[in-house]
Amino acid sequence: MQSTSGAGPKVDTTALFERFPHLVPRISAMWGTRDGRNYLSSLIMDTRDGQRQGFPPEHAKTIVRLLLEHDIAYPEFEPVDDRIWSER
């Protein structure tokens, strides 16, 4: 998988992409961008009021690993919650 920046993820995505081939174009196109980070996050978060079945555990782990790898490679796209250090 290649992104526009020429560098794709190092996580082994073979099984994930064989089972869910529709993920390949979006993840590939958005890798290394804020939208890519948001998309990966949206895959593991329930945004359908409990109506989402979710991924099998082995594929969910791969998506989490992709998200972690993306955050390490592109920390500028990680969400920042400044409230951690301020009074609420």
PLY file of the C-alpha trace (Angstrom):
ply
format ascii 1.0
element vertex 88
property float x
property float y
property float z
element edge 87
property int vertex1
property int vertex2
end_header
0.00 0.00 0.00
1.40 3.39 -0.96
0.32 6.87 0.04
0.81 10.12 -1.77
3.88 10.69 0.38
5.38 7.43 -0.90
5.42 5.76 2.50
2.71 3.39 3.62
2.15 1.51 6.83
4.52 -1.22 7.96
1.82 -3.17 9.81
0.90 -6.42 8.04
-2.52 -5.65 6.57
-2.76 -8.74 4.34
-5.54 -10.55 6.24
-7.47 -7.32 6.93
-7.45 -6.27 3.28
-8.30 -9.76 2.03
-11.39 -9.81 4.25
-12.29 -6.12 3.82
-10.95 -5.05 0.41
-13.08 -1.89 0.40
-10.75 -0.44 3.07
-7.68 -0.48 0.81
-8.42 2.56 -1.39
-9.40 4.88 1.46
-6.57 3.92 3.80
-4.04 4.05 0.95
-5.22 7.42 -0.31
-5.42 9.03 3.12
-2.33 7.54 4.80
-0.21 10.33 6.26
-3.06 12.85 6.51
-5.40 14.13 9.20
-8.31 12.59 7.28
-6.49 9.26 7.30
-6.05 9.42 11.05
-9.72 10.31 11.50
-10.81 7.48 9.20
-8.76 4.87 11.06
-10.18 6.14 14.34
-13.73 6.00 12.97
-13.25 2.34 12.06
-12.71 1.37 15.69
-15.23 3.72 17.31
-18.96 3.00 17.41
-20.55 5.90 15.59
-23.83 4.11 14.94
-25.44 4.03 18.40
-24.58 0.39 19.02
-25.83 -0.70 15.58
-22.35 -1.47 14.28
-21.30 -5.11 14.45
-17.62 -4.30 14.55
-14.60 -6.08 13.17
-13.48 -9.54 14.27
-10.83 -9.21 17.01
-7.85 -10.05 14.78
-8.84 -7.35 12.29
-9.68 -4.81 14.99
-6.15 -5.33 16.36
-4.69 -4.61 12.92
-6.70 -1.39 12.65
-5.54 -0.29 16.10
-1.94 -1.07 15.11
-2.39 0.99 11.94
-3.73 3.88 14.01
-0.81 3.65 16.45
1.69 3.49 13.59
0.05 6.49 11.95
0.19 8.46 15.22
3.89 7.68 15.64
4.74 8.58 12.04
2.48 11.66 11.92
2.11 13.00 15.48
0.89 16.36 14.18
-2.46 14.72 13.42
-3.09 13.27 16.87
-6.00 14.92 18.66
-4.92 17.04 21.60
-7.07 17.44 24.69
-5.71 20.44 26.57
-8.23 19.85 29.35
-5.96 17.18 30.82
-3.80 19.85 32.42
-6.46 22.41 33.23
-9.21 22.48 35.77
-12.58 21.35 34.56
0 1
1 2
2 3
3 4
4 5
5 6
6 7
7 8
8 9
9 10
10 11
11 12
12 13
13 14
14 15
15 16
16 17
17 18
18 19
19 20
20 21
21 22
22 23
23 24
24 25
25 26
26 27
27 28
28 29
29 30
30 31
31 32
32 33
33 34
34 35
35 36
36 37
37 38
38 39
39 40
40 41
41 42
42 43
43 44
44 45
45 46
46 47
47 48
48 49
49 50
50 51
51 52
52 53
53 54
54 55
55 56
56 57
57 58
58 59
59 60
60 61
61 62
62 63
63 64
64 65
65 66
66 67
67 68
68 69
69 70
70 71
71 72
72 73
73 74
74 75
75 76
76 77
77 78
78 79
79 80
80 81
81 82
82 83
83 84
84 85
85 86
86 87
